[in-house]
């Protein structure tokens, strides 16, 4: 009985060689396949992410517009250029305006656009709207095309 314990069996040597891992060739084949899949699927995923950022910016502009309209009903006016969107979350220093201000008008503070930039506000008319409120898009600059285009209620040119 002790003699059988000291001899390795065939099944244990087969298990030992199978557990040693993959060959370099197998690893290269797997990496090439993953690379091909990412080359085909990756651009589509990034395109969807860019599209989602534009939709998020459009939604946030509508939310900010609603907050500005609510504040205007309370205070009787929109923020000035100097006050900007900060008036939605910070009580005004003007005593008369401060009495009518019922804010903050945003629960979670003033959001940045999906690209990490501040939303642009101007009390000047933007066509059918009493003010301009927009994101500068992915490039953070005025104008642009595609995902770099400005998003929101743009000022009249």
TAMO-V400234 format. One record per residue. N is the residue number from 1. RES is the residue in one small letter. OMEGA is omega in whole degrees, 0 to 359 (* if undefined). NEAR is the number of other ideal C-beta (glycine too) atoms within 12 Angstrom. D_FIRST is the distance of its C-alpha to the first C-alpha in Angstrom with 1 decimal. Layout:
n=N res=RES omega=OMEGA near=NEAR d_first=D_FIRST
n=N res=RES omega=OMEGA near=NEAR d_first=D_FIRST
//
This chain:
n=1 res=x omega=177 near=5 d_first=0.0
n=2 res=x omega=181 near=6 d_first=3.8
n=3 res=x omega=180 near=6 d_first=5.4
n=4 res=x omega=182 near=8 d_first=5.7
n=5 res=x omega=183 near=9 d_first=7.2
n=6 res=x omega=180 near=8 d_first=9.7
n=7 res=x omega=176 near=10 d_first=11.1
n=8 res=x omega=178 near=12 d_first=13.8
n=9 res=x omega=181 near=12 d_first=14.2
n=10 res=x omega=183 near=10 d_first=17.8
n=11 res=x omega=179 near=10 d_first=18.6
n=12 res=x omega=178 near=13 d_first=18.2
n=13 res=x omega=177 near=13 d_first=20.5
n=14 res=x omega=178 near=12 d_first=23.0
n=15 res=x omega=181 near=12 d_first=23.1
n=16 res=x omega=181 near=13 d_first=23.7
n=17 res=x omega=179 near=12 d_first=26.7
n=18 res=x omega=182 near=11 d_first=28.2
n=19 res=x omega=183 near=10 d_first=28.2
n=20 res=x omega=175 near=10 d_first=30.2
n=21 res=x omega=182 near=10 d_first=33.5
n=22 res=x omega=175 near=13 d_first=36.6
n=23 res=x omega=179 near=11 d_first=38.4
n=24 res=x omega=180 near=10 d_first=41.9
n=25 res=x omega=179 near=10 d_first=43.4
n=26 res=x omega=179 near=12 d_first=41.9
n=27 res=x omega=180 near=13 d_first=43.2
n=28 res=x omega=179 near=13 d_first=46.7
n=29 res=x omega=179 near=14 d_first=46.9
n=30 res=x omega=180 near=15 d_first=46.1
n=31 res=x omega=177 near=15 d_first=48.7
n=32 res=x omega=179 near=14 d_first=51.3
n=33 res=x omega=178 near=14 d_first=50.8
n=34 res=x omega=178 near=15 d_first=51.2
n=35 res=x omega=178 near=14 d_first=54.3
n=36 res=x omega=179 near=13 d_first=55.9
n=37 res=x omega=180 near=15 d_first=55.4
n=38 res=x omega=178 near=15 d_first=56.9
n=39 res=x omega=179 near=14 d_first=59.7
n=40 res=x omega=186 near=12 d_first=60.6
n=41 res=x omega=185 near=14 d_first=60.0
n=42 res=x omega=181 near=15 d_first=60.8
n=43 res=x omega=178 near=13 d_first=64.6
n=44 res=x omega=179 near=14 d_first=64.8
n=45 res=x omega=179 near=15 d_first=63.0
n=46 res=x omega=178 near=16 d_first=65.3
n=47 res=x omega=178 near=15 d_first=68.3
n=48 res=x omega=179 near=15 d_first=67.4
n=49 res=x omega=178 near=18 d_first=67.0
n=50 res=x omega=179 near=24 d_first=70.5
n=51 res=x omega=179 near=19 d_first=72.0
n=52 res=x omega=178 near=17 d_first=70.5
n=53 res=x omega=178 near=28 d_first=72.1
n=54 res=x omega=179 near=28 d_first=75.5
n=55 res=x omega=177 near=18 d_first=75.1
n=56 res=x omega=179 near=24 d_first=74.1
n=57 res=x omega=178 near=35 d_first=77.2
n=58 res=x omega=180 near=26 d_first=79.4
n=59 res=x omega=180 near=20 d_first=78.0
n=60 res=x omega=177 near=31 d_first=78.4
n=61 res=x omega=178 near=35 d_first=82.0
n=62 res=x omega=179 near=22 d_first=82.8
n=63 res=x omega=179 near=26 d_first=81.3
n=64 res=x omega=177 near=42 d_first=83.3
n=65 res=x omega=178 near=30 d_first=86.4
n=66 res=x omega=179 near=18 d_first=86.0
n=67 res=x omega=178 near=33 d_first=85.6
n=68 res=x omega=178 near=37 d_first=88.8
n=69 res=x omega=178 near=22 d_first=90.7
n=70 res=x omega=179 near=21 d_first=89.7
n=71 res=x omega=179 near=33 d_first=90.8
n=72 res=x omega=178 near=25 d_first=94.1
n=73 res=x omega=180 near=17 d_first=94.8
n=74 res=x omega=189 near=24 d_first=94.3
n=75 res=x omega=181 near=27 d_first=96.1
n=76 res=x omega=179 near=15 d_first=98.6
n=77 res=x omega=174 near=22 d_first=97.5
n=78 res=x omega=177 near=34 d_first=94.7
n=79 res=x omega=173 near=34 d_first=93.5
n=80 res=x omega=177 near=19 d_first=95.6
n=81 res=x omega=182 near=17 d_first=94.2
n=82 res=x omega=180 near=14 d_first=93.8
n=83 res=x omega=178 near=27 d_first=92.0
n=84 res=x omega=182 near=25 d_first=89.7
n=85 res=x omega=179 near=40 d_first=86.7
n=86 res=x omega=179 near=25 d_first=86.0
n=87 res=x omega=177 near=37 d_first=88.6
n=88 res=x omega=184 near=37 d_first=86.1
n=89 res=x omega=181 near=24 d_first=83.9
n=90 res=x omega=180 near=21 d_first=86.3
n=91 res=x omega=182 near=22 d_first=89.3
n=92 res=x omega=179 near=28 d_first=92.6
n=93 res=x omega=177 near=13 d_first=94.6
n=94 res=x omega=185 near=18 d_first=97.9
n=95 res=x omega=181 near=10 d_first=98.8
n=96 res=x omega=179 near=12 d_first=100.5
n=97 res=x omega=182 near=24 d_first=97.6
n=98 res=x omega=179 near=16 d_first=95.0
n=99 res=x omega=182 near=13 d_first=96.6
n=100 res=x omega=182 near=19 d_first=96.0
n=101 res=x omega=182 near=28 d_first=92.5
n=102 res=x omega=185 near=18 d_first=89.8
n=103 res=x omega=4 near=29 d_first=86.8
n=104 res=x omega=184 near=21 d_first=84.2
n=105 res=x omega=176 near=31 d_first=84.2
n=106 res=x omega=183 near=24 d_first=80.7
n=107 res=x omega=188 near=12 d_first=77.7
n=108 res=x omega=180 near=13 d_first=75.4
n=109 res=x omega=183 near=16 d_first=78.0
n=110 res=x omega=183 near=26 d_first=79.4
n=111 res=x omega=167 near=25 d_first=76.7
n=112 res=x omega=176 near=21 d_first=76.5
n=113 res=x omega=184 near=32 d_first=76.4
n=114 res=x omega=179 near=27 d_first=73.0
n=115 res=x omega=176 near=28 d_first=73.5
n=116 res=x omega=179 near=15 d_first=73.9
n=117 res=x omega=178 near=23 d_first=77.7
n=118 res=x omega=173 near=20 d_first=80.4
n=119 res=x omega=181 near=40 d_first=82.3
n=120 res=x omega=180 near=32 d_first=85.9
n=121 res=x omega=174 near=35 d_first=88.8
n=122 res=x omega=179 near=27 d_first=92.5
n=123 res=x omega=178 near=24 d_first=95.2
n=124 res=x omega=182 near=20 d_first=97.1
n=125 res=x omega=176 near=16 d_first=97.1
n=126 res=x omega=182 near=24 d_first=94.6
n=127 res=x omega=181 near=16 d_first=96.4
n=128 res=x omega=181 near=10 d_first=96.1
n=129 res=x omega=182 near=25 d_first=94.3
n=130 res=x omega=182 near=21 d_first=96.1
n=131 res=x omega=175 near=36 d_first=93.6
n=132 res=x omega=180 near=32 d_first=91.1
n=133 res=x omega=186 near=41 d_first=87.4
n=134 res=x omega=172 near=34 d_first=84.8
n=135 res=x omega=179 near=42 d_first=81.8
n=136 res=x omega=178 near=30 d_first=82.2
n=137 res=x omega=186 near=32 d_first=79.1
n=138 res=x omega=183 near=27 d_first=76.2
n=139 res=x omega=180 near=20 d_first=78.3
n=140 res=x omega=181 near=23 d_first=80.0
n=141 res=x omega=178 near=16 d_first=83.4
n=142 res=x omega=179 near=18 d_first=86.4
n=143 res=x omega=179 near=17 d_first=86.5
n=144 res=x omega=180 near=20 d_first=83.8
n=145 res=x omega=177 near=11 d_first=82.3
n=146 res=x omega=181 near=16 d_first=79.2
n=147 res=x omega=175 near=26 d_first=76.9
n=148 res=x omega=183 near=20 d_first=79.1
n=149 res=x omega=176 near=24 d_first=82.0
n=150 res=x omega=185 near=34 d_first=83.4
n=151 res=x omega=175 near=37 d_first=82.4
n=152 res=x omega=179 near=32 d_first=84.6
n=153 res=x omega=189 near=29 d_first=88.3
n=154 res=x omega=178 near=28 d_first=89.6
n=155 res=x omega=178 near=24 d_first=92.9
n=156 res=x omega=180 near=13 d_first=95.8
n=157 res=x omega=* near=10 d_first=96.6
//
